[in-house]
Amino acid sequence: MKPCCKVLLPLLFVAALVGCGDQKENPSAAQAASAPEKKPETVPVPASKPAAETISDVLSITAPLVVEHQVDVTAQRDGIIATISVDTGARVGTSTVLAQLDDRQLKANLEAQRAKTRSVAADLKNWQAEGEVLKADYIRAQRLYDEKLIAEEQLQHAKYKAESDQWDILRVTEQLNTSKQEEHSLELELEKTRIMAPFGGLVARRYVREGQSVAKGDRLFWVTAEGPLRVRFTLPEKFIGRVKKGQQFSLTVPDTASEKHDVKIIEISPVVDPSSGTIELLAELAGNRGELRPGMTVAVHVPNPR
């Protein structure tokens, strides 16, 4: 082989290697050129963002509607339900009789006690009359003693007998008072057999039936007032100083969005609950209640301070 050919062969081999290296670099260059066109990190702001900021300006709190007068009427003594005068859904007034316990034994005991009271009262009058007689005897004995017609012992006897009678009168007087108090106690027990409404309202539930035996403390009826409707809810402590008594907020019913009402703040807790960092408020419905009823879940909308 000629010397020139020996020189050309290494040069051609190197050129081939360089050519291959250029071909490997071409894909990387193409990727680098296309990378700026993708821009994956750029996220456009949604058009609904301003609407979300508007919603956050109002804090909505859900809570049940309540009334101040709402209680379970319970039995005040043991007994058997003799009659039931009202049923669920009935409107009642204050002291309306809801049911009646069997009171025959109590009535008999009360009549016996009243007879005893009359007996003690008559006994007292007898002692008082005898006291007047003994008092007159003592005055007569004192006059006879002054005229030296009787001995001093007879005078003292008449005196102590008159005083003794006064103590008997006091004893029987206390017996009469005791008898009257026992009579009054039986009257109260008889009154407990009449199950009465503590206030005017609506009978929401009836738990008993006629002939049922009940014990003291058993629930008989659930009576609730129909108004004024109120809602008790809590707010974060940042609202301290921002809500005042008399301030009004809007109220809606989640299931009836078209019906809107206003509530007025009537009570604000003076302290912050340390466990939740909230304050408690009580608001009262202002205006017509519409379809609102006690126990319904409502939403109170309070402007969120910035």
Secondary structure, DSSP 8 states (H G I E B T S, - for coil): --HHHHHHHHHHHHHHHHHHHHHHHHHHHHHHHHHHHH-TT-----TTHHHHHHHHTEEEEEEEEE-S-EEEEE-SS-EEEEEE---TT-EE-TT-EEEEE--HHHHHHHHHHHHHHHHHHHHHHHHHHHHHHHHHHHHHHHHHHHTT-S-HHHHHHHHHHHHHHHHHHHHHHHHHHHHHHHHHHHHHHHHHTEEE-SSSEEEEEE---TT-EE-TT-EEEEEE---S-EEEEEEEGGGTTT--TT-EEEEEETTEEEEEEEEEEEEE-SS-BTTTTEEEEEEEEES--TT--TT-EEEEEEE---
